């Protein structure tokens, strides 16, 4: 275990020989807002950089709670003609993990990904985002999409809540449950949120980033950070983002599943409000759960 004051780094040995994950790691040292840890150490974000480096188009894959870039292991070979960037959010996967819940805020997550995109100088991006990846990604599209960084968007079982509308009962139950936990059985949570049978190797891979509960502060706090009331600290950021999303006329596609109680129906809201969603081949994937 590599550790800095207040920051954990999952040992590389935890990721050896993961099923269907042969990808080379890449890292970016990000700013450390609020002096997490000792105030001097940068936060290291992990990302995959696969496919064609000569492609003009980049596909950006953003995962959600409580997964990591392993979620997209089967996407990557299918998209090899494009440049593919799959990031691990801070607190997840091979990225650094601040130990205290208070070190994680919605806006810090947004700013960390924004900084990573600027460091990589990514443009002409097709964003594919799911769950929390959409809360981060869609806010970035709404605040930065007008500079042509984001050319296309695909949302899979996600959205951009402001707290002005009631969330689904399933999500509110999940939020309440998560708020009482001191540790999280990540593999089991993901297993329950997919329809197909998962192998023990796949479950182990989702557990790999979290050797014990000390590494799980980011996963434990994520449900609490979702804006479910109008006065949430991030609600206004998302309202401002929606002003631009409602004039976003580039291709915007929704891919939702038929068996996800968390986000059921949210695709209709996105299709109705975002101009780029008009006349797109939106799909509901049958016999699929929350994780696609």
Secondary structure, 3 states (H helix, E strand, C coil): CEEECCEEECCHHHHCCCCCCCCCCEEEEECCCCCCCCCCCCEEEEEEEEECCCCCCEEEEECCCCCCHHHHHHHHHHCCCCEEEEECCCCCCCCCEECCHHHCCHHHHHHHHHHHHHHHCCCCEEEEEECHHHHHHHHHHHHHHHHCCEEEEEEECCCCCCCCCCCCHHHHHHHHHHHCCCCCCHHHHHHHCCCCCCCHHHHHHHHCCCCCHHHCHHHHHHHHHCCCCCCCCCHHHHHHHHHHHCCCCCCEEEEEECCCCCCCCHHHHHHHHCHHHCCCCCEEECCCCCCC
